[in-house]
């Protein structure tokens, strides 16, 4: 049986494979469907891969975790997080540290997303709804029309992250980064320049917060990260694992242009304004980015890109 949505047909193949039920994307006009193939308009619930389930009511309990997205951004999701947008969702579907729970998309997006959803395990549902229903569930206009639900894994420790690094690893250590845009951009830069992991202090915001994850274009799902436990000394841990700590600060006695990549290195960044804590700078190698006379301030995410490019380029060359 073929189940049709506009130009998309998901066709159930018959024969010896029918027990496992595989679906094939067929781009064809309705008129081309033969007499031996029955069609029905989307959406229909299919207990297969992709497991498509229509949502046509705002009160449907299956989409409870997606309800009032912005409000739940603030109050938390009890061990879950929202992935918004196609690129972020692709990282979640690809698997790794974070398991995918479900997806909720605009029905009009199914055709494009079907190959990606075909990778999902049988037990992961893909909910779809008309645009007006989707907007009502989320509580605001969903222009992208693509949401995914992931399960958090906060079990990784800083000690484990450090132990898994290679002999020339490059890490980031972040202090007091409370702005989600900055944190997301830093993770995006970390992924782009091959950073092996990110260590966050207790005051950094959540890399899996919806906005931070969106700004990172999903990088927080693929770059390992861990948060310092209360009382943990980041510099002591770095030293024990053979990392040189490089603290970025406007008053650094060494210019970034003179810094050379050598062995394991960890770049320390702090919030705009306070920067890296003074007591941490005193125990690290203080490095500054040269700027125009009379100006000594860079956005922390911009700084991360400049520093990581400088260090990554030395490896490539």
C-alpha positions as CSV (number, residue, x, y, z in Angstrom):
1,X,0.0,0.0,0.0
2,X,1.2,3.5,-0.8
3,X,0.5,6.4,1.5
4,X,0.6,9.6,-0.3
5,X,1.3,13.2,0.7
6,X,1.5,15.6,-2.2
7,X,4.3,14.4,-4.4
8,X,5.6,12.0,-1.7
9,X,4.5,8.4,-1.6
10,X,5.8,6.1,1.1
11,X,5.3,2.7,-0.5
12,X,5.2,-0.6,1.4
13,X,6.9,-3.3,-0.6
14,X,5.4,-6.7,-0.9
15,X,7.1,-10.1,-1.0
16,X,9.5,-11.7,1.4
17,X,10.5,-8.4,2.9
18,X,7.0,-7.3,3.8
19,X,7.2,-8.5,7.4
20,X,10.0,-5.9,8.1
21,X,8.1,-3.3,6.0
22,X,10.5,-1.0,4.2
23,X,9.5,2.3,2.7
24,X,10.7,3.8,-0.5
25,X,10.4,7.4,-1.5
26,X,8.7,7.7,-4.9
27,X,8.4,11.0,-6.7
28,X,5.4,10.6,-9.0
29,X,2.1,12.2,-9.8
30,X,-1.0,10.7,-8.4
31,X,-2.1,9.7,-11.9
32,X,0.9,7.4,-12.3
33,X,-0.2,5.2,-9.4
34,X,-1.2,1.8,-10.9
35,X,-4.6,0.1,-10.2
36,X,-3.0,-2.4,-7.9
37,X,-1.7,0.3,-5.5
38,X,-4.1,1.9,-3.1
39,X,-3.4,5.4,-2.0
40,X,-4.6,7.5,0.9
41,X,-3.9,11.1,1.7
42,X,-1.3,11.9,4.4
43,X,-1.1,11.8,7.2
44,X,-1.5,8.2,8.5
45,X,0.2,6.6,11.4
46,X,2.8,4.0,10.4
47,X,4.3,1.6,13.0
48,X,7.5,1.4,11.0
49,X,10.7,3.2,10.1
50,X,10.1,6.0,9.6
51,X,7.3,5.8,12.2
52,X,5.0,8.6,11.2
53,X,2.2,9.7,13.5
54,X,-0.3,12.4,12.7
55,X,-1.0,15.1,15.3
56,X,-4.2,16.9,14.6
57,X,-5.1,18.2,18.1
58,X,-3.3,20.6,20.4
59,X,-4.4,18.3,23.3
60,X,-2.7,15.2,22.0
61,X,-0.7,13.8,24.9
62,X,2.0,12.4,22.6
63,X,3.4,15.8,22.1
64,X,3.3,17.0,25.7
65,X,7.1,17.6,25.8
66,X,6.8,20.0,22.8
67,X,4.1,22.1,24.3
68,X,4.8,25.8,25.1
69,X,8.5,25.6,24.0
70,X,9.6,29.0,25.2
71,X,8.1,28.6,28.7
72,X,9.8,25.2,29.1
73,X,13.1,26.7,28.0
74,X,13.0,28.5,31.3
75,X,11.6,25.9,33.6
76,X,13.5,22.9,32.2
77,X,12.4,19.6,30.6
78,X,13.3,16.9,33.2
79,X,16.3,15.3,31.4
80,X,15.3,16.2,27.9
81,X,16.2,19.0,25.4
82,X,14.8,20.5,22.2
83,X,16.8,20.4,18.9
84,X,15.4,23.1,16.5
85,X,16.1,23.2,12.8
86,X,17.2,20.7,10.2
87,X,20.9,20.9,10.7
88,X,20.7,20.5,14.4
89,X,18.2,17.6,14.0
90,X,20.6,15.8,11.6
91,X,23.3,15.8,14.3
92,X,20.8,14.4,16.8
93,X,19.6,11.7,14.4
94,X,23.2,10.7,13.6
95,X,23.5,9.5,17.2
96,X,26.3,9.7,19.6
97,X,26.2,10.8,23.2
98,X,22.6,12.0,23.1
99,X,19.7,9.7,22.2
100,X,16.8,10.9,20.1
101,X,13.4,10.5,21.7
102,X,11.1,11.8,18.9
103,X,10.6,14.5,16.3
104,X,7.8,16.9,15.5
105,X,7.7,18.5,12.1
106,X,5.5,20.4,9.7
107,X,3.8,17.8,7.4
108,X,5.0,19.8,4.4
109,X,8.6,19.0,5.4
110,X,8.2,15.2,5.3
111,X,9.3,14.7,1.8
112,X,12.7,16.4,2.3
113,X,13.3,14.8,5.7
114,X,12.2,11.3,4.9
115,X,15.7,10.0,4.0
116,X,17.0,11.3,7.4
117,X,14.1,9.8,9.3
118,X,14.7,6.4,7.6
119,X,17.8,6.1,9.8
120,X,15.8,6.2,13.0
121,X,15.2,3.1,15.2
122,X,11.7,1.7,15.0
123,X,10.8,3.0,18.5
124,X,11.5,6.6,17.7
125,X,8.2,8.3,16.5
126,X,8.2,11.1,14.0
127,X,5.1,13.3,14.7
128,X,3.8,15.6,12.0
129,X,1.1,18.2,11.9
130,X,-0.3,21.0,9.8
131,X,1.5,24.3,10.3
132,X,-1.3,25.9,12.3
133,X,-1.4,22.9,14.7
134,X,2.4,23.0,15.0
135,X,2.4,26.7,15.9
136,X,-0.3,26.1,18.5
137,X,1.7,23.3,20.1
138,X,4.9,25.3,20.3
139,X,3.2,28.5,21.4
140,X,4.8,30.7,18.7
141,X,5.1,30.6,14.9
142,X,7.4,27.8,14.0
143,X,9.1,29.1,10.8
144,X,11.5,26.2,10.5
145,X,8.8,23.7,11.3
146,X,11.3,21.2,12.6
147,X,11.8,20.1,16.2
148,X,13.4,17.1,17.8
149,X,13.5,15.8,21.4
150,X,16.7,14.5,22.8
151,X,17.7,12.8,26.1
152,X,20.3,14.5,28.1
153,X,23.5,12.7,29.3
154,X,25.2,14.6,32.0
155,X,27.3,11.7,33.2
156,X,30.6,12.7,31.6
157,X,33.2,14.1,34.0
158,X,36.0,16.5,33.4
159,X,38.4,13.8,34.4
160,X,37.0,11.4,31.8
161,X,37.1,14.1,29.1
162,X,40.7,14.8,29.8
163,X,41.7,11.2,29.9
164,X,40.2,10.6,26.4
165,X,42.4,13.3,24.7
166,X,45.2,12.7,22.3
167,X,48.8,13.8,22.6
168,X,48.3,17.1,20.7
169,X,44.8,17.8,21.9
170,X,43.3,21.3,22.1
171,X,40.6,22.1,24.6
172,X,38.5,25.1,25.7
173,X,37.9,26.0,29.4
174,X,35.0,28.5,29.9
175,X,34.4,30.7,32.9
176,X,31.1,32.5,33.5
177,X,29.8,32.3,29.9
178,X,26.1,33.0,30.7
179,X,25.0,34.3,27.3
180,X,23.5,31.6,25.1
181,X,24.4,33.2,21.8
182,X,28.1,33.4,22.9
183,X,28.1,29.9,24.2
184,X,26.6,28.5,21.0
185,X,29.0,30.4,18.8
186,X,31.9,29.2,20.9
187,X,30.8,25.6,20.4
188,X,30.4,26.2,16.7
189,X,34.0,27.5,16.5
190,X,35.2,24.6,18.6
191,X,33.7,22.1,16.1
192,X,35.1,24.1,13.1
193,X,38.7,24.1,14.4
194,X,38.9,20.6,15.8
195,X,38.7,21.2,19.6
196,X,38.7,17.9,21.5
197,X,36.4,19.1,24.2
198,X,35.0,22.0,26.2
199,X,35.1,22.3,30.0
200,X,32.5,24.6,31.6
201,X,32.6,26.0,35.1
202,X,29.5,26.0,37.4
203,X,28.4,29.5,36.2
204,X,28.3,28.8,32.4
205,X,24.9,28.4,30.8
206,X,23.6,25.2,29.3
207,X,25.0,24.1,25.9
208,X,21.8,22.1,25.3
209,X,19.5,25.1,25.9
210,X,17.4,25.4,22.7
211,X,18.9,28.8,21.6
212,X,22.5,27.9,22.4
213,X,22.1,24.6,20.5
214,X,20.5,26.4,17.6
215,X,23.3,29.0,17.4
216,X,25.9,26.2,17.6
217,X,24.2,24.6,14.6
218,X,24.3,21.4,16.6
219,X,28.0,21.5,17.5
220,X,27.2,20.9,21.2
221,X,25.9,17.5,20.2
222,X,29.2,16.5,18.7
223,X,31.9,18.3,20.6
224,X,32.4,16.6,24.0
225,X,31.8,18.7,27.0
226,X,31.8,18.4,30.8
227,X,31.1,20.6,33.7
228,X,33.4,21.2,36.7
229,X,32.1,19.6,39.9
230,X,31.9,21.8,43.0
231,X,35.4,22.2,44.4
232,X,37.2,20.9,41.3
233,X,40.3,22.9,40.3
234,X,40.4,23.1,36.5
235,X,44.1,24.1,36.3
236,X,45.1,21.3,38.6
237,X,43.2,18.8,36.5
238,X,44.8,20.2,33.3
239,X,48.3,20.0,34.7
240,X,47.8,16.4,35.9
241,X,46.9,15.4,32.3
242,X,49.7,17.4,30.7
243,X,47.8,20.4,29.4
244,X,49.3,23.8,29.2
245,X,46.8,26.4,30.3
246,X,46.6,29.5,28.0
247,X,44.5,32.3,29.5
248,X,43.2,34.9,27.0
249,X,43.2,38.4,28.6
250,X,43.6,41.9,27.2
251,X,46.5,42.4,29.6
252,X,48.3,39.3,28.6
253,X,52.1,39.7,28.5
254,X,52.4,37.6,25.4
255,X,50.9,38.3,22.0
256,X,48.7,35.6,20.4
257,X,50.7,36.0,17.1
258,X,53.8,34.7,19.0
259,X,52.0,31.7,20.5
260,X,53.1,28.3,19.0
261,X,51.2,25.1,19.2
262,X,53.0,22.5,21.3
263,X,51.7,19.3,22.9
264,X,48.4,19.5,24.8
265,X,47.0,22.9,25.2
266,X,43.8,24.4,26.9
267,X,42.5,27.8,26.0
268,X,40.8,29.6,28.9
269,X,38.1,32.1,28.1
270,X,35.9,34.2,30.4
271,X,32.8,36.3,30.2
272,X,32.9,39.7,28.5
273,X,33.7,42.3,31.2
274,X,35.0,40.1,34.0
275,X,37.1,37.8,31.8
276,X,39.0,34.9,33.1
277,X,39.2,35.2,36.9
278,X,42.4,36.9,38.1
279,X,43.5,34.0,40.3
280,X,43.3,31.7,37.3
281,X,45.2,34.0,35.0
282,X,48.0,34.2,37.7
283,X,48.5,30.4,37.4
284,X,48.3,30.2,33.6
285,X,50.2,31.6,30.6
286,X,48.5,35.0,29.9
287,X,48.1,35.8,26.2
288,X,46.4,38.8,24.5
289,X,45.1,39.5,21.1
290,X,46.7,42.6,19.6
291,X,44.1,45.3,18.8
292,X,44.0,48.9,17.6
293,X,45.3,51.5,20.0
294,X,42.7,52.7,22.5
295,X,40.6,49.6,22.1
296,X,41.0,46.4,24.1
297,X,37.7,44.5,23.9
298,X,36.5,41.6,21.7
299,X,33.4,39.6,21.9
300,X,34.3,36.3,23.6
301,X,33.0,34.1,20.8
302,X,34.9,36.2,18.3
303,X,38.0,35.8,20.4
304,X,37.5,32.0,20.5
305,X,37.4,31.9,16.7
306,X,40.6,34.0,16.3
307,X,42.5,32.0,18.9
308,X,41.4,28.6,17.6
309,X,42.1,29.4,14.0
310,X,45.6,30.6,14.9
311,X,46.3,27.3,16.7
312,X,44.5,25.0,14.3
313,X,46.3,26.6,11.3
314,X,49.7,25.6,12.7
315,X,48.6,21.9,12.8
316,X,47.4,22.1,9.2
317,X,50.5,23.8,7.9
